[in-house]
Amino acid sequence: MREILWLMKNTLYVTFRQKKNIFMYLFMPLIGILIALLAYGGDQKYTIHLGIVNQDNSEITSDTIHFLSGLENVEVKLLEDSQIQDQLTSGKLDSVITFQKGFTDSVLNGSPNHIQLTSIKGAEITGFVKAYLNQYIQNVSAISTAAAGNQQTFKQMYQEFQHTSYQLSTHSITDTSKNKDMTIQTIGFLIMIMMMSACNMSEIILSEKENRTYFRLLSTPINARTYILSNVFVNMIVMSIQAILTVSIMKGFFHIGINIPFWQAIGVMLFFALISVGLSLVITSFSNSRSAAGALQNLIITPTVMLSGCFWPVEVMPKTLQKIAEFLPQRWTLDTLTKLQEGSSLSSLYLNFLILVTFALAFFLIAVYRFSKNNSVQKFV
């Protein structure tokens, strides 16, 4: 035990003796939060700037304009006909509605007409206004039809329509989908950093072999198993700090709701930390130099991180690539977090955790086998 603690202290010293390593291992995951905020943050509400030209000058037209002014996220500005082109082309207005002379008569006759909507931004902007405006005009037209030409009856029904006793109450609810997407993208970036950190720290084994330090250590009571085990412990400590720091800052500083208990999120990431350590040891066991390990690391980590949906939703990829993603531990880690966010219990996700444990065991067994059969230790240069 004393040997393991001494080796862990030595490994930590080698890892953090340069300030850039402290930034990379502990603060680099925070960049994922900033990327997620840029991608999903900000106010998504858009105010439609609507111009109104009133050529009809009637009570119904004025009431219609008043109705449009009361719509949420719509800002109304009264114009003259000569101002339409300048206001639209300059971008000051999104669209202009012109109530031409005869609009009121057409509504009363049951065939709304003499209304023109002008926009250079297409149906994406005009669709919202048209839907509400058509509904309002059709209601007024229906009242006229029901009055059957009786002006007194129409006036009474129209006034009751304008001063209805019932009201529609609206309540906003929190959109959790944005937080979910932000969480997944942040965790995806953390997954990549954890894998890179594990590989970089495991490369210390190769570095000490190149410097012949490894062989001097083995000449002491320290054996190879103790040496590798200390590297595993240090890896787990650093990645645990990465996960706890990232999730804590997400919730405490940026107020990104992960919609699951803190300990569940950390628990899932610790499972993945074991997988990352196992994979890093596999890469180290198949490498005879740090450059070879770096090349193998890039060949494995970058493609698998992209395929597993760490940077974008896996659903946007072709079906074939989605099938390939099912064989990647990153995909199962993200899937576990997503299902927990959707309300699944831990007991219902036993298969996910079993698969994650299987990945970790498989990597560790491969690494143990390779280290035990690797005879290049004696001729390492």
Buried (B, 14 or more C-beta within 10 A) or exposed (E): EEBBEBBBEBBBEBBBEEEEBEEBBBBBBBEBBEBBBEBBEEEEEEEBBBBBBBBBEBEBBBBBBEBBBEBEEBEBBEBEEEBBEEBBEEEEBBBBBBBBEBBBBBBBBEEBEBBBEBBEEEEEBBEBBBEBBEEBBEEBBEBBEEBEEEEEBBEEBBEEBEEEEEEEEEEEEEEEEBBBBBBBBBBBBBBBBBBBBBBBBBBBBBBBBBEEBBEEBBEEEBEBEBBBBBBBBBBBBBBBEBBBBBBEBBBEEBEBBBBBEBEBBBBBBBBBBBBBBBBBBBBBBBBBBBEBBBEBBEEBBEEBBBBBBBBEEBEEBEEEBBEBBEEBBBBBBBBBBBBBBEEBEBEEBEEBBEBBEEBBEBBBEBBBEBBEEBEEEEEBE
